[in-house]
Amino acid sequence: MSVTPEMIAACAYPTGVCDLCWNLSGNATAAAIEVGSIFGSATTVESVWKWNATGARWAFYAPSMQPQALADYAATAGYEVMTAVSGGEGFWLKAKQGFSVSVPAGQPVDSMGVSRALQPGWNLASTAINQTPLALASGLGGVTSLWAWDNAL
């Protein structure tokens, strides 16, 4: 699947709304999101999580924790400290209140870019291509199941 100019324009200034409680989102651009810069407000963000499929463990960030306390907690719990969300990675965000967020623009990640990064087992991934689950699974190849989260439910 090719990326069209319309898809690039749609990703030029990505803005999202984070609802109170859990939000499933992703970085659909090739540029990394620096977690502390984008989600560093302890007033609005409780925690941010992503799955490291290669290391088979969670990476964690909490803006309310000082760097050393965050590192100590993560090490004790068997987590990694999350500093960035790479292009094509999905993440969970637990918000203390609803807020809007703008992330840096970048080249959209398509299903081919995501499929190159997939590991055997569970993956938490994101793509800029708006397509049906069947089309996404076909584009990725070798997918057993796809999951989504609807905050409204």
N, C-alpha and C positions, 0 to 999 in steps of 0.2 A: 504494500500500500504506500502511495506517495503522499507527501505532505503538501497541501495546496497553499497558495498565498492567503486564502481566507482563514485557514487554520492557524497560520502564523499570526495574522492580524488578531484573531480571537485570543491568542495567548500573549499578545504584546504587553498588556498591563493586567495580569491576572489579579483579581480581587476576590476574596471569599468572605463569607459570613460564618463565623463560628458561633454555634448555639451553646447555651448553658449545658454543661455536662459533656458527654463524649461526642467527638466528631471524628469521622474517618475521612482523611484527605490524602493528597499526594502532591509530589512535585512533578508536574507534567512538562517541565522544561529541562534542557540539558544542563543549565547552571545550578549549582548547589545552593540550597537555602541555608544560611547561617542561622541556626536555631536561636541562639542568644540574642541576635539582632532583631529577628522577626517576632519571636515568642518570649521575649525577656521580661514582660510585665507580670510581676507577681500579683497584681491587682486583677488581671483578667485570665491568666493561665495558671492552672495547677500543675500540669505535667504534659510532656510530649514523649511519645514512645514510637520506636520503629523496630522491626524485626530484622536482625542480621542473619540471613539464611546461610551464609558461609560459616559463621561462627555458631549458628543454632542457638542464639540467645538474644534477649531484648537489649536495646540501647534506650537510655532514659535521660530526660532533662527536666529539671524543676527550677523555675526562676526564683523561687523563694529560698533556695539553698545556696550557700556560698560554695565556690569551686571545690575546696577541700572536703567540705561536708558532703557534697554531691559525689565526689570521687570515692569517699569512704563508704557511703551508703551503697553506691553501685557495686563496689567490690564485695561488700558483705553479702549483698543479695544475688550476686552472680550476674549482674548487668554490666553493660558498657555505658560509659558516659557519652551521650549523644551531643555532638557539636554541629553537625550538618545533616541535611537530608539531600542526598545526591539526586540527580536527574533520574526519573523513572521509579523512585522509591515512594512507597506509601507510608503514612504515619497516622497514629492516633493522637488526638489532642483532647485533653480534659480541661474545659473552660470553666472558670468560676462564675462568669457572666457572659452574655452574648457580646460579640464585638466583630468589627470588620478588620480585615488584614489585607495588605497588598504585598505581594512578593515580587522580587526582581524578575523582569521579563527575560526571556531567552528563547532559543530555538526549541520548538516543541519536540517531545519524545513520542515516537510512534511505537506501534506494537513490535516492530523489528528491533528497535533499540532496547525495549523491555525484555524481549525474549532472549537476547544475548546475555543478559544479567541474571536470568532465572537459574536457581539452583534446585537440585532434587529436594522434594519435601515442600514445606510451606514457604511462601513468598508473600511479601506485602509490596505491591507494585502499583505504578500509576502511569497512565498514558494520556496524551493530549487529544487523542483521536476519539471522537464521539461515535461509538458504534454499539451494535447489539452484543449481548454476551456471547452469542454463537459466533459472530464475526470475530470478536476479540479472541476467543478460544481457538478458532481456526487459524488466525494470524500468529498466535503464540506457539501453537503446536505442542502436543504432549501434555495438555492441561487436563487434570482430572476433574476439578471443579472451580468455579468462580464464586466469590462471595461479595456481598455489598452490605452497606449499613445505611438505614434510613432513620435519621434522628427523629422524624415526626412520629414514628411508631412507638 
